[in-house]
Amino acid sequence: MDDNMNSTVFLGRGSATREFDPANLSTREQYKLLTGSIVPRPIALVTTLGSAGVNAAPFSFFNVVGVAPPTIMLSIGMRGEELEKDTLRNLRAVPEFVVHIVHEDEREAMQLCAGYYPPEVNETELAGFEVLPSRKVRPPRIARCPAQFECVVKNIIPVGAVPYHMVLGEIVAMHFGEDIVSQNLHVDLDRLSPLGRLAGPASYVRLSDRLSLAPVD
């Protein structure tokens, strides 16, 4: 095997293909290749509660990982190279959170929540979000988000040497905006109108172009 794998070029299916060995890439280079190709990523706008008050922050390392019980995952990186983000510190103190799916109309308010602020700054107030009490967890819900999932932390798992922390949360309550969910529990994507995350510091995509394939028996 070529030890200098990152510069290897070989013939793939009909075209030249570059192969990379993650061991030969910096953390930043790995991040660029992953976030540039694993797209679009759903966005979780997460509210938590800690000693300094309410925090809200968006995460695109996020997805559903199971049902019965419904379980979601979000992965939280560091703030810089050494400091844990407010979200992670809050989850250690109060192991509950609310995941919100962001409507495209709320993109600018969501983006405001992505900034680095002192722990005492309440991003929901900064972004002008109205909040509501949650039913089963202590952190509040953001009223304007069309889907809201109240969660309790089941596990926090360190991942890698950077490190990231993968949070597994069990959904204990779900809230949807009016007319989002049909009688047979189909979600109206046009009304949900979620944003997806692309590469770059502020690059997103709308869910405006979809296709269907024939089902496989």
N, C-alpha and C positions, 0 to 999 in steps of 0.2 A: 504493500500500500504506500502511496506517495505521502511522505510526511508533510509536504507543502501542499496539502490538499486544496487550500483556498485558491490557488492559482491554476488548478487542474481544469482543463477543458476536454470534454469527451463527447462522443456522438450519442445523443439521446434519440427519442422517437422523431426522426425527421429533421432535427435541428441540433445545433451545438448547445450544450448545457454546461453551466458552471457549477462546480461542486464545492461546498464549504464545510470545513471541519470546525464546529463550534469551539473546540479547544484552541484553535489558532485565531479566534476572533476576540476582540475586546467586548466588554459588557455592552457598550454603546453600539458596536457593530451588530451584535446579536439582536439587540432591541430593534434596530433599524430594519433588519431583514424580516423579523417576525411581525412587527406592527405594519410593515409595508405590504405584507402578503396575506396575513390572516385578517381579512376585512370582508364586509364591515363588521365591527364588533359592537354588540349591544352596549348601551350605557346604563349604568346604575347610578342614579343620584341618591346618595345614602345620607340619611340623618341619623346622628348618634347623640348621646348625652354623656357628659363628663363633669368633672368638678368645676370646670370653667363655663359650663352651660352647653347650649345646643351647637352642633357642628353639622354642616352639609357639604358634601364633596362628591364629584362625579368620578366613576371608575369604569374603564372599558375592558379590564381583565375581569370579565363577569359573564356568568351564564347559569342556566338551570342544570342540575346534575342528577336529579332523581325525583321520584314521586313515592307516595305512601311511606313516609310523609313527604310532602313537597319540600325539596331542598335546593338551595341556590349556593353558588360559589362566587366570591369576589376575592381578588388578589391585590394586596396593598403593598406598594413599594415604599421606599424610604423617602423622606424629605431631605434632599441632598444625599450625602453619603453616610451620615451618621444618625440623624434624628428620625425618630418614628413620627409618622403623620398623626394628626389629632384624632382621626377616625380610629386608628388602631389603639391608641392610648385609651380612648373612650370605651372601645369594645372590651378592653381588659377590665375597666372599672365598672361598666354597666353593660353586660353581655347581651344587648338587645339593639336592634336597628330596624330602619325602614328603608326598603329599596323602592325607588320611584322610576317608572319609565317616563322619559321626558318627551312631551309633545314638541314638534318642531317650532311651534310658536313661542316656546319658552327657552329657545336655544341661547339667547343672549344672557338671560338670567342664570341659566345653568352654567354658562361659561364663566360668569363672575364667581361662582362657587369654586372654580378650579384654582383660584389664586392661593398664594401662600400668605396666610394671615396669622397674627398672634392667636393663641388658644381662646382668648376671651371674646374674639370677634364672632358674632352669630351670622353666618353666611345667609341664612334664610331672611334675616332682616336686611342685610346688605343688598341682596338680590330683589327685595320687594315681594317675597313670597308670603302669602297668607298660610298659616299653619293651623292644623286641627289636632285635638288630642287623639292619640291612638287608642284602640280598644283593648289590646292585650300586652302592649309593651310601653315603656316609658318615653322613648324619643317621639317627637311629634311627627305628623304627616304633613306633606306639602299639598295644599288643597287643589292647586291647578294641574297637578300631574294626573293623567288619565288612568294610570294603574299604579297601585300602591300595595306593597307586600310587607306586612309586619313580620319580623323574624327574631328568633332567639339563636344565639351562638351555640353551635354544637361542638365546634372544634376550631382551633387556630393552629395552623401547621406551617412552620418555617420552611421555605423553599429556596434552595440555592445559597450561594455564598454572598449575594449582594447585600441583604437578603430581601426576598418578598415574604409576605405572610398570607397564606391561603385561608380564608375564613369560610367555613361551612355553616350555613344558617338554615334552620327549619322555619318554614313559613307557617305562622299560626293564625293569620288573618289576611284576607285579600279585599281590596277595595277597587272598584272600577267606576269611571265616570258614567253618567247617564247615557244610555244608548250605545255603550261600547260593546256589551255582551248580549248575544241573542238568547232566546228562550232555550235553545239547545247548547248553550255555552260556547258558541263560536265567537271569537273576538273579531270585531270590525277593524281591520288594519288601517283603513282610510280614516276612521275616527280616532284611532289610537295615534297614528301619524308619528311613529317613533323616529328618533335620530340614530344613526350609526356612526361609529368612530373610524376614521381613516388614519394614515400616518401623518406626522407633522403636529405642531403645537396647537393648532385650532382648526383642524380639517375634519369635516363631518359630511354625511350623506343622508339624503331623504329616502324613504322607502316608497318611491314613486313609480318604479318600473319593476313589474313582476312577471313571471312566466310560470306555466304549469306543464308538467310532464305526465305522460300516461302512467297510471299506477301499475306496479308490478304484482302479479298474482302470487 
